[in-house]
Amino acid sequence: MKIEKEDFEQWQAHPVTEEVVRALRALSEHAKLKWIEASWNGGNTDPLLLTDLRARHEIINDLCELTYEELARELYEENEQ
């Protein structure tokens, strides 16, 4: 199945998608706050914990900001070569 740009835009604008993205952004912010609490406020230098929290924050943000062009490049253009 190939997702067309119009379908992607409809999906993005759908109220359910908007609510899911809102929840994901909250989870991202929670991961960031946990990172700050652990490292800055708590003095925790556990690299696994800090890397995990930072990765969660970054991955969620990447997902929320995914564009159709990025999606198409990864799913369709990369596989054509």
C-alpha angles and dihedrals in degrees: 000000000000118000113222122215092247091053091049092051091049090050091050092050094047113114092232091053091047091053092047090051090049090053091046091052089052090051089050091052091048090054090050092049091048089051091051092045093049099042109025101030100027102036091229110158098178100143094204093054095045093044091049093051093046092047091051090052093048097043093049091049091049090052093048092049097043111138127207090245091056091047093049093046092053098040104034115014096045091052094049093066 
